[in-house]
Amino acid sequence: MRLVHEPVAGGESGNGDRGDVSDRRLLATTVDVADTLLSQTRGLMFRRSIPDDYALAFRFETTSVRDVHMLFVFFPIDAIWVADGVVQRVERLRPWRSFAREECDLMLELPAGAAEGVEAGDRVVLEDG
């Protein structure tokens, strides 16, 4: 599985048109899905690092407010909240002390800097491959 970013053409000031296929950017080539209560609770806690091309995905059946905390996470991450395929929020979180929340049905955790250029309104897609 991989994670692909599809930006909105023209950025936030644009007319909302989607960019063409050449605008797509690969964010992660290795994606783990936290699909059990234990894996969702653990998240990235207690890991010392993650690869540059890695993402941890949390899929949910419904759209609701979801929290991310950084207790026992030893490195900064980028978090992306996605609802119905559209990015709602992107946040850089610091080790041990950050906390953020947003409404989503898909939440993604990536190495800090991996979500550079991803903005609210863009699309982020999990693809098999």
C-alpha positions in Angstrom: 0.0 0.0 0.0 1.2 3.5 -0.7 0.0 7.0 0.1 -0.5 9.6 -2.7 -1.1 13.4 -2.4 -3.3 15.0 -5.0 -3.1 18.8 -4.6 -5.9 21.2 -5.5 -4.7 23.1 -8.6 -3.7 26.7 -7.8 -3.5 26.2 -4.1 -5.9 27.8 -1.6 -6.4 30.8 -3.8 -7.2 28.7 -6.8 -10.7 27.9 -8.1 -10.7 24.4 -6.5 -10.0 22.5 -9.7 -8.0 19.3 -9.2 -4.5 19.2 -10.6 -3.7 16.7 -13.4 -2.1 13.3 -12.8 1.4 14.8 -13.0 0.7 16.8 -9.9 0.4 13.6 -7.8 3.1 13.1 -5.3 4.0 9.9 -3.4 4.1 10.6 0.3 4.8 7.0 1.5 5.7 3.7 -0.1 5.2 1.7 3.1 1.9 2.1 4.9 0.9 0.2 7.9 -2.8 0.2 8.9 -3.7 0.4 12.6 -6.7 -1.9 12.3 -7.0 -3.2 15.9 -7.8 -1.4 19.1 -4.3 -2.3 20.4 -2.5 -1.0 17.3 -4.7 2.2 17.2 -4.0 2.8 20.9 -0.2 2.2 20.5 0.2 4.2 17.3 3.8 5.3 17.1 4.5 5.2 20.9 7.7 3.6 22.0 9.3 3.5 18.5 12.6 5.2 18.3 12.2 6.2 14.6 10.4 5.5 11.4 11.6 5.4 7.8 11.3 8.5 5.6 8.9 6.7 3.2 6.6 5.4 6.0 3.0 6.2 7.1 0.7 4.8 9.8 -3.0 4.9 8.7 -6.0 4.8 11.0 -9.2 4.1 9.2 -12.5 4.6 10.8 -16.1 3.6 9.8 -17.5 7.0 10.6 -16.4 10.6 10.5 -15.8 11.9 14.0 -13.4 14.1 16.0 -10.1 12.1 16.5 -7.2 13.0 18.8 -3.5 12.5 18.4 -1.2 12.8 21.4 2.6 12.5 21.5 3.2 10.9 24.9 5.9 8.3 24.5 6.6 9.3 20.9 10.3 10.1 20.6 10.4 12.0 17.3 8.3 14.7 15.5 5.6 13.7 13.1 3.3 15.2 10.6 -0.4 14.3 11.2 -3.1 14.5 8.5 -6.8 14.3 9.2 -8.9 13.3 6.1 -12.7 13.2 5.8 -14.3 11.6 2.7 -10.9 11.7 0.9 -10.4 15.5 1.5 -7.6 16.8 3.8 -9.2 18.7 6.8 -6.0 19.5 8.7 -2.2 19.0 8.6 -0.2 19.5 11.7 3.5 19.1 12.7 3.6 17.5 16.2 6.5 17.7 18.6 7.7 14.7 20.7 6.2 14.2 24.1 4.1 17.4 24.3 1.9 17.9 21.3 -1.8 17.2 21.2 -4.2 17.9 18.3 -7.7 16.9 17.2 -9.9 17.2 14.1 -12.8 15.5 12.4 -11.9 12.7 10.1 -12.5 9.1 8.9 -8.8 8.6 8.0 -5.9 9.8 10.1 -2.3 9.5 8.9 1.0 9.8 10.8 4.2 10.4 8.8 7.8 11.5 9.5 8.1 15.2 10.1 8.4 17.0 6.8 6.8 14.3 4.8 3.5 16.2 4.5 5.2 19.4 3.4 2.9 21.0 0.7 -0.2 19.1 1.8 -3.0 21.5 2.6 -6.6 21.5 3.7 -8.8 20.8 0.6 -6.2 18.6 -1.1 -6.9 14.9 -1.5 -4.8 12.1 0.0 -5.4 8.6 -1.3 -4.3 5.1 0.0 -3.6 2.9 -3.0 -2.8 -0.7 -3.3 0.5 -1.3 -5.1 
